[in-house]
Amino acid sequence: MNIGILYLKNRFNIVLRIFSEIIRVIGRKVVIFLALTFYQPL
C-alpha cells in the first residue's frame, strides 16, 4: 500500500514536470506568435 502510494506520487511528479516543460515551450511560442501578430502595422 505504502509503496503504491509512493510510486503514484513519483509518477505524478514526473508527469507534472513534463507537463510544465511542455507548457513553458508552448507558452513561449504563443507569446512570440502574438508579438509578431500585434507588432505588424495594419
N, CA, C and O atoms as a CHARMM CRD file, in Angstrom:
* protein
*
  168
    1    1 MET  N      0.84300  -1.20500   0.00000 PROA 1      0.00000
    2    1 MET  CA     0.00000   0.00000   0.00000 PROA 1      0.00000
    3    1 MET  C      0.88000   1.25800   0.00000 PROA 1      0.00000
    4    1 MET  O      0.70700   2.15900  -0.82000 PROA 1      0.00000
    5    2 ASN  N      1.81800   1.28800   0.93300 PROA 2      0.00000
    6    2 ASN  CA     2.69600   2.45700   1.03200 PROA 2      0.00000
    7    2 ASN  C      3.55200   2.62100  -0.21700 PROA 2      0.00000
    8    2 ASN  O      3.74500   3.73200  -0.71000 PROA 2      0.00000
    9    3 ILE  N      4.07000   1.48600  -0.72700 PROA 3      0.00000
   10    3 ILE  CA     4.91400   1.52100  -1.92200 PROA 3      0.00000
   11    3 ILE  C      4.09500   2.01500  -3.12100 PROA 3      0.00000
   12    3 ILE  O      4.59400   2.77700  -3.94900 PROA 3      0.00000
   13    4 GLY  N      2.83300   1.57500  -3.20500 PROA 4      0.00000
   14    4 GLY  CA     1.96400   2.00900  -4.29900 PROA 4      0.00000
   15    4 GLY  C      1.73400   3.50800  -4.27800 PROA 4      0.00000
   16    4 GLY  O      1.77100   4.16700  -5.31700 PROA 4      0.00000
   17    5 ILE  N      1.49300   4.04800  -3.07900 PROA 5      0.00000
   18    5 ILE  CA     1.26700   5.48800  -2.94400 PROA 5      0.00000
   19    5 ILE  C      2.53400   6.25000  -3.33300 PROA 5      0.00000
   20    5 ILE  O      2.46800   7.26400  -4.02700 PROA 5      0.00000
   21    6 LEU  N      3.68000   5.75600  -2.88300 PROA 6      0.00000
   22    6 LEU  CA     4.95500   6.39800  -3.20700 PROA 6      0.00000
   23    6 LEU  C      5.18200   6.37400  -4.71400 PROA 6      0.00000
   24    6 LEU  O      5.63900   7.35800  -5.29500 PROA 6      0.00000
   25    7 TYR  N      4.85800   5.23800  -5.34700 PROA 7      0.00000
   26    7 TYR  CA     5.03400   5.08800  -6.79300 PROA 7      0.00000
   27    7 TYR  C      4.14100   6.07400  -7.54500 PROA 7      0.00000
   28    7 TYR  O      4.57200   6.72100  -8.50000 PROA 7      0.00000
   29    8 LEU  N      2.88500   6.17600  -7.09300 PROA 8      0.00000
   30    8 LEU  CA     1.94600   7.10000  -7.73200 PROA 8      0.00000
   31    8 LEU  C      2.41700   8.54900  -7.58700 PROA 8      0.00000
   32    8 LEU  O      2.33100   9.34200  -8.52500 PROA 8      0.00000
   33    9 LYS  N      2.91900   8.87800  -6.38800 PROA 9      0.00000
   34    9 LYS  CA     3.39900  10.23400  -6.12600 PROA 9      0.00000
   35    9 LYS  C      4.55800  10.57400  -7.05200 PROA 9      0.00000
   36    9 LYS  O      4.60600  11.65200  -7.64500 PROA 9      0.00000
   37   10 ASN  N      5.51100   9.61100  -7.16700 PROA 10     0.00000
   38   10 ASN  CA     6.68100   9.80700  -8.01200 PROA 10     0.00000
   39   10 ASN  C      6.26200   9.98800  -9.46900 PROA 10     0.00000
   40   10 ASN  O      6.76400  10.86600 -10.17100 PROA 10     0.00000
   41   11 ARG  N      5.33400   9.14100  -9.90600 PROA 11     0.00000
   42   11 ARG  CA     4.84300   9.21100 -11.28500 PROA 11     0.00000
   43   11 ARG  C      4.16700  10.54700 -11.54100 PROA 11     0.00000
   44   11 ARG  O      4.36300  11.15800 -12.59100 PROA 11     0.00000
   45   12 PHE  N      3.37000  11.00000 -10.57600 PROA 12     0.00000
   46   12 PHE  CA     2.66200  12.27300 -10.70200 PROA 12     0.00000
   47   12 PHE  C      3.65900  13.42500 -10.83300 PROA 12     0.00000
   48   12 PHE  O      3.46000  14.33700 -11.63500 PROA 12     0.00000
   49   13 ASN  N      4.73200  13.37800 -10.04000 PROA 13     0.00000
   50   13 ASN  CA     5.75600  14.42600 -10.11100 PROA 13     0.00000
   51   13 ASN  C      6.42100  14.45300 -11.48400 PROA 13     0.00000
   52   13 ASN  O      6.66900  15.52500 -12.03700 PROA 13     0.00000
   53   14 ILE  N      6.70800  13.27500 -12.03200 PROA 14     0.00000
   54   14 ILE  CA     7.33800  13.19400 -13.35300 PROA 14     0.00000
   55   14 ILE  C      6.40300  13.76400 -14.42300 PROA 14     0.00000
   56   14 ILE  O      6.82000  14.54800 -15.27600 PROA 14     0.00000
   57   15 VAL  N      5.13600  13.35800 -14.36100 PROA 15     0.00000
   58   15 VAL  CA     4.15200  13.85300 -15.33500 PROA 15     0.00000
   59   15 VAL  C      4.01300  15.36400 -15.21000 PROA 15     0.00000
   60   15 VAL  O      3.92800  16.06700 -16.21700 PROA 15     0.00000
   61   16 LEU  N      3.99000  15.86900 -13.96800 PROA 16     0.00000
   62   16 LEU  CA     3.84600  17.30100 -13.73200 PROA 16     0.00000
   63   16 LEU  C      5.03700  18.06500 -14.31700 PROA 16     0.00000
   64   16 LEU  O      4.87200  19.13200 -14.90800 PROA 16     0.00000
   65   17 ARG  N      6.24200  17.50200 -14.14300 PROA 17     0.00000
   66   17 ARG  CA     7.44200  18.16000 -14.65700 PROA 17     0.00000
   67   17 ARG  C      7.40500  18.23100 -16.17800 PROA 17     0.00000
   68   17 ARG  O      7.70200  19.27200 -16.76400 PROA 17     0.00000
   69   18 ILE  N      7.03300  17.10600 -16.82300 PROA 18     0.00000
   70   18 ILE  CA     6.94100  17.06100 -18.28400 PROA 18     0.00000
   71   18 ILE  C      5.88200  18.05900 -18.77000 PROA 18     0.00000
   72   18 ILE  O      6.08800  18.77700 -19.74900 PROA 18     0.00000
   73   19 PHE  N      4.74500  18.08500 -18.06400 PROA 19     0.00000
   74   19 PHE  CA     3.63200  18.95900 -18.44700 PROA 19     0.00000
   75   19 PHE  C      4.03600  20.42400 -18.35300 PROA 19     0.00000
   76   19 PHE  O      3.73900  21.21200 -19.25100 PROA 19     0.00000
   77   20 SER  N      4.71900  20.79200 -17.26000 PROA 20     0.00000
   78   20 SER  CA     5.13000  22.18700 -17.09000 PROA 20     0.00000
   79   20 SER  C      6.15700  22.58200 -18.15000 PROA 20     0.00000
   80   20 SER  O      6.16600  23.71700 -18.62600 PROA 20     0.00000
   81   21 GLU  N      7.02300  21.63300 -18.51400 PROA 21     0.00000
   82   21 GLU  CA     8.02800  21.89200 -19.55200 PROA 21     0.00000
   83   21 GLU  C      7.34000  22.16300 -20.89100 PROA 21     0.00000
   84   21 GLU  O      7.69400  23.10400 -21.60100 PROA 21     0.00000
   85   22 ILE  N      6.34300  21.32000 -21.23000 PROA 22     0.00000
   86   22 ILE  CA     5.59100  21.49200 -22.47800 PROA 22     0.00000
   87   22 ILE  C      4.86800  22.83300 -22.47600 PROA 22     0.00000
   88   22 ILE  O      4.87000  23.54900 -23.47800 PROA 22     0.00000
   89   23 ILE  N      4.24700  23.17100 -21.34200 PROA 23     0.00000
   90   23 ILE  CA     3.50700  24.43900 -21.24700 PROA 23     0.00000
   91   23 ILE  C      4.46100  25.61800 -21.43400 PROA 23     0.00000
   92   23 ILE  O      4.11700  26.61200 -22.07300 PROA 23     0.00000
   93   24 ARG  N      5.67300  25.49500 -20.86300 PROA 24     0.00000
   94   24 ARG  CA     6.62500  26.59700 -20.99600 PROA 24     0.00000
   95   24 ARG  C      7.02400  26.78200 -22.45800 PROA 24     0.00000
   96   24 ARG  O      7.08000  27.91100 -22.94400 PROA 24     0.00000
   97   25 VAL  N      7.30100  25.67900 -23.16800 PROA 25     0.00000
   98   25 VAL  CA     7.70800  25.75100 -24.57500 PROA 25     0.00000
   99   25 VAL  C      6.56600  26.31700 -25.42400 PROA 25     0.00000
  100   25 VAL  O      6.77500  27.21500 -26.24000 PROA 25     0.00000
  101   26 ILE  N      5.34100  25.77300 -25.22100 PROA 26     0.00000
  102   26 ILE  CA     4.18300  26.24000 -25.99000 PROA 26     0.00000
  103   26 ILE  C      3.89600  27.70100 -25.67100 PROA 26     0.00000
  104   26 ILE  O      3.58500  28.48900 -26.56400 PROA 26     0.00000
  105   27 GLY  N      4.00200  28.06300 -24.38100 PROA 27     0.00000
  106   27 GLY  CA     3.74800  29.44400 -23.96200 PROA 27     0.00000
  107   27 GLY  C      4.69800  30.41500 -24.65100 PROA 27     0.00000
  108   27 GLY  O      4.28800  31.48700 -25.09600 PROA 27     0.00000
  109   28 ARG  N      5.96900  30.03100 -24.73700 PROA 28     0.00000
  110   28 ARG  CA     6.94800  30.90200 -25.39000 PROA 28     0.00000
  111   28 ARG  C      6.59800  31.08500 -26.85800 PROA 28     0.00000
  112   28 ARG  O      6.67300  32.19200 -27.39000 PROA 28     0.00000
  113   29 LYS  N      6.20800  29.96700 -27.52300 PROA 29     0.00000
  114   29 LYS  CA     5.83600  30.04900 -28.94100 PROA 29     0.00000
  115   29 LYS  C      4.60500  30.93800 -29.12600 PROA 29     0.00000
  116   29 LYS  O      4.54400  31.73500 -30.06200 PROA 29     0.00000
  117   30 VAL  N      3.62700  30.79800 -28.23000 PROA 30     0.00000
  118   30 VAL  CA     2.40200  31.60600 -28.32300 PROA 30     0.00000
  119   30 VAL  C      2.72800  33.07800 -28.12400 PROA 30     0.00000
  120   30 VAL  O      2.21200  33.93400 -28.84300 PROA 30     0.00000
  121   31 VAL  N      3.59300  33.37800 -27.14000 PROA 31     0.00000
  122   31 VAL  CA     3.96300  34.77300 -26.88300 PROA 31     0.00000
  123   31 VAL  C      4.65900  35.37000 -28.10100 PROA 31     0.00000
  124   31 VAL  O      4.37300  36.50300 -28.48900 PROA 31     0.00000
  125   32 ILE  N      5.57600  34.60900 -28.70500 PROA 32     0.00000
  126   32 ILE  CA     6.29000  35.09200 -29.90300 PROA 32     0.00000
  127   32 ILE  C      5.30000  35.31400 -31.04700 PROA 32     0.00000
  128   32 ILE  O      5.37500  36.31800 -31.75600 PROA 32     0.00000
  129   33 PHE  N      4.37200  34.36900 -31.22000 PROA 33     0.00000
  130   33 PHE  CA     3.37700  34.47400 -32.28300 PROA 33     0.00000
  131   33 PHE  C      2.49600  35.71000 -32.09100 PROA 33     0.00000
  132   33 PHE  O      2.24700  36.45800 -33.03600 PROA 33     0.00000
  133   34 LEU  N      2.02500  35.91800 -30.85100 PROA 34     0.00000
  134   34 LEU  CA     1.18000  37.08000 -30.55600 PROA 34     0.00000
  135   34 LEU  C      1.95500  38.37600 -30.76900 PROA 34     0.00000
  136   34 LEU  O      1.41700  39.34500 -31.30300 PROA 34     0.00000
  137   35 ALA  N      3.21300  38.39100 -30.35100 PROA 35     0.00000
  138   35 ALA  CA     4.03100  39.59400 -30.52000 PROA 35     0.00000
  139   35 ALA  C      4.19800  39.91300 -32.00200 PROA 35     0.00000
  140   35 ALA  O      4.05400  41.06400 -32.41400 PROA 35     0.00000
  141   36 LEU  N      4.50500  38.88100 -32.81000 PROA 36     0.00000
  142   36 LEU  CA     4.67000  39.10100 -34.24900 PROA 36     0.00000
  143   36 LEU  C      3.36300  39.56200 -34.88000 PROA 36     0.00000
  144   36 LEU  O      3.36100  40.40700 -35.77500 PROA 36     0.00000
  145   37 THR  N      2.24000  38.99700 -34.40400 PROA 37     0.00000
  146   37 THR  CA     0.94000  39.36400 -34.96700 PROA 37     0.00000
  147   37 THR  C      0.58200  40.80400 -34.63800 PROA 37     0.00000
  148   37 THR  O      0.09600  41.54400 -35.49400 PROA 37     0.00000
  149   38 PHE  N      0.82700  41.19700 -33.38000 PROA 38     0.00000
  150   38 PHE  CA     0.37300  42.53200 -32.94800 PROA 38     0.00000
  151   38 PHE  C      1.34700  43.63500 -33.32300 PROA 38     0.00000
  152   38 PHE  O      0.95200  44.79800 -33.39400 PROA 38     0.00000
  153   39 TYR  N      2.62400  43.29900 -33.56900 PROA 39     0.00000
  154   39 TYR  CA     3.59200  44.33900 -33.89300 PROA 39     0.00000
  155   39 TYR  C      3.57200  44.71000 -35.36100 PROA 39     0.00000
  156   39 TYR  O      4.15900  45.72000 -35.74900 PROA 39     0.00000
  157   40 GLN  N      2.89500  43.89800 -36.20300 PROA 40     0.00000
  158   40 GLN  CA     2.81900  44.23400 -37.62400 PROA 40     0.00000
  159   40 GLN  C      1.84100  45.39300 -37.81800 PROA 40     0.00000
  160   40 GLN  O      0.73400  45.35900 -37.27900 PROA 40     0.00000
  161   41 PRO  N      2.22500  46.39900 -38.56400 PROA 41     0.00000
  162   41 PRO  CA     1.31700  47.52100 -38.83700 PROA 41     0.00000
  163   41 PRO  C      0.12000  47.06100 -39.66200 PROA 41     0.00000
  164   41 PRO  O      0.26600  46.28100 -40.60300 PROA 41     0.00000
  165   42 LEU  N     -1.04400  47.54100 -39.30600 PROA 42     0.00000
  166   42 LEU  CA    -2.26500  47.13100 -40.02300 PROA 42     0.00000
  167   42 LEU  C     -2.40800  47.89000 -41.32200 PROA 42     0.00000
  168   42 LEU  O     -3.37200  47.67900 -42.05800 PROA 42     0.00000
